[in-house]
Amino acid sequence: MKINKKIILISAATLMTLSPVAVISNNQSLTVQAAKKTSKKTITTDPVDYTDRYDGHGKLLNSLIKPNTTLPRLSGLLTIKGKKYYRVGKNVYIRSNAVAKLDNKNTLMLDYNSYVYNNKGKRVRVSTLKKNTPVRFYGTKTIKGVKYYRVGTNRYIKAANVRAVNGKIQYVDETYVTIKRDGVVSYTKDGQTNDTKYKKGQKIEVDQYLYTPASGTDDFAAFNDDSAVPFYRIKGKTDAYLSYLDVTPRKPMKVADYNLQHYTYAEYTQPADMPIYTINGTPSAVVVPHAATNIERQVEVDRLMYIWVPSDQKAELFYHLSSQYVMTPEGESYRLGDVKKYVGNGFVKQSDVKITGVKLDPVNTAQEAEQDSKVATANDKSVLQAEIDKSTSIKKSDAYRLTKRANRDAYNNELKSAQEVLNSKDSTIAAVKLAVWSLGQRAKGLDGKKVLVKDIKHLTKAEASKIYSVAYNTNDIHTPQYNYVIFLNFSDHYRKLTLTTKHYSKPIQDPKYLVGTTTKELNIADYATEK
């Protein structure tokens, strides 16, 4: 293929007013800054990603160019089959959008066609700079509250149209996204569908780009090559997120992680088994083997506190485990029931772990920890008794009844543990205080509530989906005698909800182990309300 390398120069008058803008293009206006003839023309590739190579026909070549590689710039900006390239070798080209720097000088990359302005913010009637074009720049300037990049003498472009500076992506805190097709819906952070439907081309303001708890679920990852799907949070909404598969963003936002924004994780860093400690500063019977995978050696924690360690006669900082269980496998292959160990209120030493996510501050002092290592009196336990007494009303509440079984189990386990602390004559003040706090935390985790609907007799699909989840949570009740599976089904245009439960004598869904099947109609009003 013959490439026309003819360069058309703009008029001398325009050149004088627009210089210096280093954009070289094929079959379009050229504007350049005066430079020394001895300067070497080079291209520096993306500092992070590998760069593809192409031949003169725009066909992808096999090998890649390493990040942050400096190459000879052997042509101006060329157009091959509608794409922009630079020639960097014999029949070797790279896309213009892979350029981080021209001639090792400050360079920006446009992601939108850009008008040119003067230092008053008034548009100058010169050629528009095209997107995916590398442009030399010479500093920034704020004009009437708007950030600009200077690209020539008294010539500026808006920062809003710049995708990268010297190869570094320019992330924004807020932007808007454009809906790709009719019928797109938003989701809650847990993946439930919201009612509002959006039209193709509709623009929505967003203020976060992040992985939510639903990102890695099959409902979303299956449509993204089994990779977790990030979401854009709709600005001004409490729980409405748009899948990145359904929208096109105006500007890039740095992806965050919902879990790291809201929770704290401790990764064990020692070359040994990970001990789990008690509130009394002694190792428990449970350890996480060193042979466990990294996932098991990273635990969620929710409190940092001093605990008196009697063997060392000093107080040390410990993190409290969020879960009442830890996984203790001796490798990657195991049965869940064999390695899931109950620890109740377990701790890991601060000195043994590395923390990510939300930073936690100590809730007590070393002196208080020493004082609380004493045996609790009846008066010390009175607060715990009051917390336990709340359980009667809590268990009658929607918060308890409609929440996930795991949350109910966690509260019940904590309630049992609190009762044991209350009844033990050896319980320390620290153990009593921890029991009060932990039982209160488990009560806060009871987040069940009825779904708010417009008309309970005419449910929308999104409303029915949320009711389905609440009804499942409510009826997912542990039965030690049998292994069971529950099925819920809406019918009659979401007016009827039926629960079917199958009980098996073994943990295998095989008809020969089926003990019995029960079916009953549920009252939708038990899970939804119009108020």
C-alpha positions as CSV (number, residue, x, y, z in Angstrom):
1,M,0.0,0.0,0.0
2,K,1.4,3.4,-1.0
3,I,1.0,6.1,1.7
4,N,0.6,9.6,0.6
5,K,3.1,11.6,2.8
6,K,2.3,14.9,1.3
7,I,2.0,17.6,4.0
8,I,-0.3,20.5,3.4
9,L,0.8,23.7,5.2
10,I,-1.6,26.3,6.5
11,S,-1.1,29.9,5.6
12,A,1.8,31.8,7.0
13,A,-0.6,34.1,8.9
14,T,-2.3,31.3,10.6
15,L,1.0,29.7,11.4
16,M,2.2,32.8,13.2
17,T,-1.0,33.0,15.3
18,L,-1.2,29.3,16.2
19,S,2.4,28.3,16.8
20,P,3.6,26.4,18.7
21,V,1.3,23.3,18.4
22,A,3.2,20.1,17.6
23,V,0.6,18.1,15.7
24,I,1.7,16.5,12.4
25,S,-0.9,15.0,10.3
26,N,-1.3,13.5,6.9
27,N,-3.6,15.3,4.4
28,Q,-4.7,17.8,7.0
29,S,-3.5,21.2,8.3
30,L,-0.1,21.2,10.0
31,T,0.9,23.5,12.8
32,V,4.4,23.3,14.3
33,Q,6.6,25.1,16.8
34,A,9.9,26.4,15.6
35,A,12.6,24.0,16.8
36,K,16.2,23.3,16.4
37,K,17.0,21.4,13.2
38,T,19.2,19.1,15.3
39,S,16.4,17.9,17.5
40,K,15.7,14.1,17.4
41,K,12.2,13.1,16.7
42,T,11.0,10.3,19.0
43,I,7.9,8.7,20.4
44,T,7.6,7.4,24.0
45,T,5.0,4.7,24.4
46,D,2.4,4.2,27.1
47,P,4.1,4.0,30.5
48,V,1.9,1.2,31.8
49,D,0.5,-0.9,28.9
50,Y,2.2,-2.8,26.1
51,T,1.8,-1.2,22.7
52,D,0.6,-3.1,19.6
53,R,2.6,-3.0,16.3
54,Y,1.0,-2.7,12.9
55,D,2.1,-2.9,9.3
56,G,1.5,-0.3,6.6
57,H,-1.9,-1.8,5.9
58,G,-3.0,-1.5,9.5
59,K,-2.7,-5.2,10.1
60,L,-1.7,-6.3,13.6
61,L,1.8,-7.7,13.9
62,N,2.7,-10.4,16.4
63,S,5.1,-8.9,18.8
64,L,4.4,-6.1,21.3
65,I,6.4,-3.1,22.4
66,K,7.2,-2.8,26.1
67,P,5.8,0.0,28.2
68,N,7.7,3.3,28.3
69,T,9.8,2.5,25.2
70,T,11.4,5.3,23.2
71,L,11.1,4.8,19.4
72,P,12.2,6.9,16.4
73,R,9.4,9.0,14.9
74,L,9.8,8.4,11.2
75,S,6.7,10.1,10.0
76,G,4.1,12.6,10.8
77,L,0.6,11.5,11.8
78,L,-0.7,9.2,9.2
79,T,-4.2,7.9,8.5
80,I,-4.6,4.2,7.5
81,K,-8.1,2.9,7.0
82,G,-9.5,5.6,9.2
83,K,-7.1,5.1,12.1
84,K,-4.1,7.4,13.0
85,Y,-0.6,6.0,13.2
86,Y,3.1,6.9,13.4
87,R,5.8,5.0,11.6
88,V,8.5,3.9,14.0
89,G,10.4,1.3,11.9
90,K,10.5,-0.4,8.5
91,N,6.9,-1.2,7.8
92,V,6.2,-0.9,11.5
93,Y,3.5,1.5,12.8
94,I,1.9,2.3,16.2
95,R,-1.5,3.8,16.9
96,S,-1.4,7.5,17.8
97,N,-3.4,6.8,21.0
98,A,-0.5,4.8,22.3
99,V,1.8,7.8,22.4
100,A,2.8,9.1,25.8
101,K,5.4,11.7,24.7
102,L,6.6,13.3,21.5
103,D,10.3,14.1,21.4
104,N,10.5,13.4,25.2
105,K,8.6,16.7,25.7
106,N,5.3,17.3,27.6
107,T,2.5,15.8,25.5
108,L,-1.2,15.4,26.1
109,M,-3.6,13.1,24.4
110,L,-7.1,14.3,23.4
111,D,-10.1,12.0,23.8
112,Y,-12.5,14.6,22.3
113,N,-12.2,17.0,19.4
114,S,-11.1,20.3,20.8
115,Y,-11.6,23.9,19.9
116,V,-8.7,26.3,20.5
117,Y,-9.1,29.4,22.7
118,N,-7.1,32.5,23.6
119,N,-6.1,33.6,27.1
120,K,-9.5,35.3,27.6
121,G,-11.3,32.0,27.0
122,K,-12.6,33.1,23.7
123,R,-12.6,30.6,20.8
124,V,-10.1,31.2,18.1
125,R,-11.2,30.4,14.5
126,V,-8.6,27.8,13.7
127,S,-8.7,24.1,12.9
128,T,-10.2,21.9,15.6
129,L,-7.7,19.5,17.2
130,K,-8.9,16.0,16.7
131,K,-9.3,13.3,19.3
132,N,-6.7,10.6,19.7
133,T,-4.1,13.2,18.7
134,P,-0.9,13.7,20.7
135,V,-0.3,17.5,21.3
136,R,2.7,19.2,22.8
137,F,1.8,21.5,25.7
138,Y,3.5,24.2,27.7
139,G,1.8,24.5,31.1
140,T,-1.7,25.1,32.4
141,K,-3.9,28.1,33.0
142,T,-7.2,28.7,34.7
143,I,-9.5,31.0,32.8
144,K,-12.8,32.0,34.4
145,G,-12.6,29.0,36.7
146,V,-12.0,26.5,33.9
147,K,-8.7,24.7,33.5
148,Y,-6.9,24.9,30.2
149,Y,-3.6,23.6,28.7
150,R,-1.5,26.0,26.7
151,V,-0.6,24.5,23.3
152,G,0.9,27.5,21.6
153,T,1.4,31.2,21.9
154,N,-1.9,32.5,23.3
155,R,-3.5,29.2,22.3
156,Y,-5.3,27.0,24.8
157,I,-7.5,23.9,24.9
158,K,-9.9,22.8,27.7
159,A,-8.5,20.2,30.1
160,A,-11.9,18.5,29.9
161,N,-11.0,17.2,26.5
162,V,-7.6,15.7,27.6
163,R,-7.5,12.0,28.3
164,A,-3.8,11.6,29.3
165,V,-0.8,13.8,30.1
166,N,2.6,12.3,29.3
167,G,0.8,8.9,29.2
168,K,-0.9,9.3,32.6
169,I,-4.6,9.0,32.4
170,Q,-6.4,12.1,33.8
171,Y,-9.1,10.7,36.1
172,V,-12.0,12.7,37.3
173,D,-14.1,12.5,40.4
174,E,-17.4,13.0,38.6
175,T,-18.6,12.7,35.0
176,Y,-21.6,11.6,33.1
177,V,-22.3,8.4,31.2
178,T,-24.3,7.8,28.1
179,I,-26.8,4.9,28.0
180,K,-26.0,2.5,25.2
181,R,-29.5,1.1,24.5
182,D,-33.1,1.4,25.4
183,G,-34.3,-0.4,28.6
184,V,-31.1,-0.2,30.6
185,V,-31.8,-0.4,34.4
186,S,-29.8,0.4,37.5
187,Y,-29.0,-2.0,40.3
188,T,-28.5,-1.9,44.0
189,K,-25.1,-2.5,45.4
190,D,-26.2,-6.1,46.0
191,G,-27.3,-6.6,42.4
192,Q,-31.1,-6.1,42.8
193,T,-32.8,-4.4,39.8
194,N,-34.3,-1.0,40.3
195,D,-37.5,0.1,38.6
196,T,-36.3,3.1,36.5
197,K,-35.5,2.3,32.9
198,Y,-33.2,4.5,30.7
199,K,-33.3,5.3,27.0
200,K,-30.5,5.0,24.5
201,G,-28.5,8.2,24.4
202,Q,-29.7,9.4,27.8
203,K,-26.9,11.1,29.9
204,I,-26.6,10.3,33.6
205,E,-24.4,12.0,36.2
206,V,-22.2,9.6,38.1
207,D,-19.9,10.2,41.1
208,Q,-18.1,6.9,41.6
209,Y,-16.8,4.0,39.6
210,L,-16.3,0.9,41.6
211,Y,-16.6,-2.8,42.2
212,T,-19.7,-3.5,44.3
213,P,-20.6,-6.7,46.2
214,A,-22.5,-7.8,43.1
215,S,-19.6,-7.3,40.7
216,G,-18.3,-10.8,40.9
217,T,-21.6,-12.6,40.9
218,D,-22.6,-14.9,38.0
219,D,-25.5,-12.5,37.2
220,F,-23.0,-9.9,35.9
221,A,-19.6,-11.6,35.5
222,A,-21.1,-14.2,33.0
223,F,-21.5,-11.3,30.6
224,N,-18.0,-10.1,31.0
225,D,-15.8,-13.2,30.3
226,D,-16.4,-14.2,33.9
227,S,-14.6,-11.1,35.1
228,A,-16.0,-8.9,37.8
229,V,-18.1,-6.0,36.5
230,P,-17.5,-2.5,37.8
231,F,-20.4,-0.1,38.2
232,Y,-21.0,3.7,38.1
233,R,-22.9,5.1,41.0
234,I,-25.7,7.5,40.0
235,K,-25.1,10.9,41.6
236,G,-27.8,11.8,44.1
237,K,-29.1,8.2,44.5
238,T,-28.7,6.2,47.7
239,D,-28.4,2.8,46.0
240,A,-28.4,3.0,42.3
241,Y,-25.5,1.7,40.1
242,L,-25.2,1.3,36.3
243,S,-23.1,-1.5,34.9
244,Y,-20.2,-0.3,32.8
245,L,-21.3,-2.8,30.1
246,D,-24.4,-0.6,29.6
247,V,-22.9,2.9,29.4
248,T,-20.1,5.0,27.8
249,P,-18.4,7.4,30.2
250,R,-17.6,11.0,29.2
251,K,-14.3,10.9,31.1
252,P,-12.3,8.1,32.8
253,M,-12.8,7.6,36.6
254,K,-10.4,5.6,38.7
255,V,-12.0,2.4,39.7
256,A,-12.5,1.8,43.4
257,D,-13.6,-1.1,45.5
258,Y,-16.8,-0.8,47.6
259,N,-15.5,-3.3,50.2
260,L,-12.2,-1.4,50.7
261,Q,-14.2,1.8,51.1
262,H,-16.4,0.3,53.9
263,Y,-14.4,-2.6,55.5
264,T,-11.0,-3.4,56.9
265,Y,-8.9,-6.4,55.9
266,A,-5.9,-7.9,57.7
267,E,-3.5,-10.1,55.8
268,Y,-1.2,-12.3,57.9
269,T,2.4,-11.6,56.9
270,Q,4.4,-14.0,59.1
271,P,6.0,-17.2,57.7
272,A,4.2,-19.5,60.1
273,D,0.7,-20.6,61.1
274,M,-1.7,-17.8,61.8
275,P,-2.8,-18.0,65.5
276,I,-6.2,-16.7,66.6
277,Y,-6.3,-15.1,70.0
278,T,-8.9,-14.7,72.7
279,I,-10.0,-11.6,74.6
280,N,-7.8,-12.8,77.4
281,G,-4.6,-12.4,75.3
282,T,-4.1,-16.2,75.0
283,P,-3.9,-18.2,71.7
284,S,-7.1,-20.2,71.0
285,A,-7.2,-23.8,69.8
286,V,-7.7,-22.5,66.2
287,V,-4.9,-21.6,63.8
288,V,-4.9,-20.9,60.1
289,P,-2.2,-23.1,58.6
290,H,0.7,-21.5,56.8
291,A,-0.2,-23.8,53.9
292,A,-3.6,-22.1,53.5
293,T,-4.1,-19.9,50.4
294,N,-3.7,-16.2,50.6
295,I,-7.5,-15.8,50.6
296,E,-7.8,-17.6,53.9
297,R,-4.9,-15.7,55.4
298,Q,-6.7,-12.4,54.7
299,V,-9.5,-11.8,57.2
300,E,-12.0,-9.0,57.7
301,V,-11.6,-7.1,60.9
302,D,-13.8,-4.5,62.6
303,R,-12.1,-3.3,65.7
304,L,-8.6,-2.4,67.0
305,M,-8.0,-2.7,70.7
306,Y,-5.4,-3.2,73.4
307,I,-5.6,-6.6,75.1
308,W,-3.6,-7.5,78.2
309,V,-1.3,-10.4,77.5
310,P,-0.6,-12.2,80.8
311,S,2.4,-14.2,79.5
312,D,4.2,-11.0,78.6
313,Q,2.7,-8.8,81.3
314,K,1.9,-6.0,78.9
315,A,-0.9,-4.8,76.6
316,E,-0.7,-5.3,72.9
317,L,-2.8,-4.2,70.0
318,F,-5.1,-6.8,68.4
319,Y,-7.6,-6.7,65.5
320,H,-11.0,-8.2,66.2
321,L,-12.3,-10.6,63.5
322,S,-15.6,-9.6,61.9
323,S,-16.6,-13.2,61.3
324,Q,-17.2,-15.8,64.0
325,Y,-15.5,-18.4,61.7
326,V,-12.2,-18.8,59.9
327,M,-11.1,-21.1,57.2
328,T,-8.2,-23.5,58.1
329,P,-7.3,-25.5,55.0
330,E,-3.9,-27.2,54.4
331,G,-3.9,-26.1,50.8
332,E,-6.3,-25.4,48.0
333,S,-8.3,-28.6,48.0
334,Y,-10.6,-29.2,50.9
335,R,-14.2,-29.9,52.1
336,L,-15.9,-26.8,53.5
337,G,-17.3,-28.6,56.6
338,D,-13.8,-29.8,57.5
339,V,-12.0,-26.5,57.5
340,K,-14.6,-24.0,58.7
341,K,-13.8,-23.4,62.3
342,Y,-15.8,-21.4,64.9
343,V,-13.8,-18.9,66.9
344,G,-16.5,-16.6,68.2
345,N,-14.7,-13.4,69.2
346,G,-11.3,-14.0,67.7
347,F,-8.3,-11.7,67.3
348,V,-5.1,-11.4,65.4
349,K,-2.1,-9.4,66.5
350,Q,-1.6,-6.0,64.8
351,S,2.2,-6.8,64.5
352,D,1.4,-9.9,62.5
353,V,-0.7,-8.4,59.8
354,K,-0.9,-5.8,57.0
355,I,-4.0,-3.7,56.7
356,T,-6.0,-2.6,53.7
357,G,-9.3,-0.8,53.5
358,V,-10.7,1.5,56.2
359,K,-8.1,2.5,58.8
360,L,-9.1,1.6,62.4
361,D,-8.0,3.5,65.5
362,P,-7.6,1.9,69.0
363,V,-10.8,2.0,71.0
364,N,-9.0,1.8,74.3
365,T,-5.6,2.5,75.9
366,A,-2.9,0.1,77.2
367,Q,-3.7,1.2,80.7
368,E,-7.4,0.5,80.3
369,A,-6.6,-3.0,78.9
370,E,-4.6,-3.8,82.0
371,Q,-7.4,-2.6,84.3
372,D,-10.0,-4.6,82.3
373,S,-8.0,-7.8,82.8
374,K,-9.5,-8.1,86.3
375,V,-12.5,-10.4,87.0
376,A,-15.8,-8.6,86.4
377,T,-18.2,-7.9,89.3
378,A,-22.0,-8.2,89.2
379,N,-22.2,-4.5,88.6
380,D,-19.8,-4.8,85.7
381,K,-22.2,-7.4,84.1
382,S,-25.4,-5.4,84.5
383,V,-24.9,-3.6,81.2
384,L,-24.5,-7.0,79.5
385,Q,-27.7,-8.3,81.1
386,A,-29.5,-5.3,79.7
387,E,-28.2,-6.0,76.2
388,I,-29.2,-9.7,76.4
389,D,-32.7,-8.7,77.6
390,K,-33.2,-6.8,74.3
391,S,-33.1,-10.1,72.4
392,T,-36.8,-10.9,73.1
393,S,-38.1,-7.9,71.2
394,I,-35.3,-8.1,68.6
395,K,-36.3,-11.6,67.6
396,K,-39.9,-10.4,66.9
397,S,-38.8,-7.6,64.7
398,D,-38.7,-7.4,60.9
399,A,-35.0,-6.6,61.1
400,Y,-34.4,-10.1,62.5
401,R,-37.2,-12.0,60.7
402,L,-36.5,-10.7,57.2
403,T,-32.7,-10.7,57.2
404,K,-30.4,-13.3,55.8
405,R,-30.0,-16.6,57.8
406,A,-26.3,-15.9,58.2
407,N,-27.1,-12.7,60.1
408,R,-29.7,-14.4,62.3
409,D,-27.2,-17.2,63.0
410,A,-24.5,-14.7,63.9
411,Y,-26.8,-12.9,66.3
412,N,-27.9,-16.1,67.9
413,N,-24.3,-17.3,68.3
414,E,-23.3,-14.0,69.9
415,L,-26.3,-14.1,72.2
416,K,-25.3,-17.6,73.4
417,S,-21.7,-16.4,73.9
418,A,-22.9,-13.4,75.8
419,Q,-25.0,-15.6,78.1
420,E,-21.9,-17.7,78.8
421,V,-19.8,-14.6,79.6
422,L,-22.6,-13.4,81.9
423,N,-22.9,-16.7,83.7
424,S,-19.1,-17.4,84.1
425,K,-17.6,-16.3,87.5
426,D,-14.2,-16.1,85.7
427,S,-15.2,-13.5,83.0
428,T,-13.0,-10.5,82.9
429,I,-14.2,-6.9,82.5
430,A,-12.7,-7.0,79.0
431,A,-14.7,-10.1,78.1
432,V,-17.9,-8.4,79.4
433,K,-17.3,-5.2,77.5
434,L,-16.5,-7.1,74.3
435,A,-19.7,-9.2,74.7
436,V,-21.8,-6.0,75.1
437,W,-20.2,-4.5,72.0
438,S,-20.3,-7.7,69.9
439,L,-24.0,-8.4,70.7
440,G,-24.8,-4.8,69.7
441,Q,-22.9,-5.1,66.5
442,R,-24.7,-8.3,65.6
443,A,-28.0,-6.6,66.3
444,K,-27.1,-3.8,63.9
445,G,-26.3,-6.5,61.3
446,L,-29.9,-7.5,61.4
447,D,-31.0,-5.5,58.3
448,G,-34.2,-7.1,57.3
449,K,-37.0,-4.9,56.2
450,K,-40.1,-5.1,54.0
451,V,-39.8,-3.9,50.4
452,L,-41.4,-0.6,49.7
453,V,-43.8,-0.9,46.7
454,K,-46.2,1.4,44.9
455,D,-49.1,-1.1,44.7
456,I,-48.8,-4.5,46.4
457,K,-51.5,-5.9,44.0
458,H,-49.7,-4.8,40.9
459,L,-46.0,-5.4,41.5
460,T,-43.3,-4.5,39.0
461,K,-40.7,-6.9,38.0
462,A,-38.0,-5.1,40.0
463,E,-40.3,-5.0,43.1
464,A,-41.0,-8.7,42.7
465,S,-37.3,-9.5,42.5
466,K,-36.6,-7.7,45.8
467,I,-39.6,-9.4,47.5
468,Y,-38.2,-12.7,46.2
469,S,-34.9,-12.1,48.0
470,V,-36.6,-11.0,51.3
471,A,-38.9,-14.0,51.2
472,Y,-36.0,-16.3,50.6
473,N,-34.1,-14.8,53.5
474,T,-37.1,-15.3,55.8
475,N,-37.7,-18.9,54.9
476,D,-34.1,-20.0,54.7
477,I,-34.2,-21.7,58.1
478,H,-31.6,-24.2,59.3
479,T,-33.0,-27.7,60.0
480,P,-30.3,-30.0,61.5
481,Q,-32.3,-33.2,60.7
482,Y,-32.3,-32.8,57.0
483,N,-30.5,-31.1,54.2
484,Y,-33.0,-28.9,52.3
485,V,-33.5,-26.8,49.2
486,I,-36.1,-24.1,48.9
487,F,-37.7,-22.8,45.7
488,L,-39.8,-19.6,45.4
489,N,-42.0,-18.9,42.4
490,F,-44.1,-15.9,41.5
491,S,-47.2,-16.5,39.3
492,D,-50.4,-14.7,38.2
493,H,-48.5,-11.5,37.2
494,Y,-46.6,-11.3,40.6
495,R,-49.8,-11.7,42.6
496,K,-49.0,-15.1,44.0
497,L,-45.8,-16.3,45.7
498,T,-45.3,-20.0,46.4
499,L,-42.6,-21.7,48.5
500,T,-41.5,-25.3,47.8
501,T,-39.2,-27.0,50.2
502,K,-37.4,-30.3,49.5
503,H,-35.8,-32.2,52.4
504,Y,-33.0,-34.7,51.7
505,S,-31.4,-37.3,54.1
506,K,-28.0,-36.6,52.7
507,P,-26.3,-33.5,51.3
508,I,-27.0,-34.7,47.8
509,Q,-29.9,-33.5,45.7
510,D,-30.7,-37.0,44.5
511,P,-34.3,-38.3,44.3
512,K,-33.4,-41.4,46.2
513,Y,-32.4,-39.3,49.2
514,L,-35.5,-37.2,49.1
515,V,-37.4,-37.4,52.4
516,G,-40.3,-35.1,51.6
517,T,-41.6,-32.1,49.7
518,T,-43.8,-29.3,51.1
519,T,-45.5,-26.5,49.2
520,K,-47.3,-23.5,50.6
521,E,-48.5,-20.1,49.4
522,L,-46.8,-17.1,51.1
523,N,-48.5,-13.9,52.0
524,I,-46.8,-11.2,50.0
525,A,-47.8,-8.6,52.6
526,D,-45.4,-10.3,55.0
527,Y,-42.5,-9.1,52.8
528,A,-43.7,-5.9,51.2
529,T,-45.5,-2.7,52.2
530,E,-46.9,0.3,50.4
531,K,-46.0,2.7,53.3
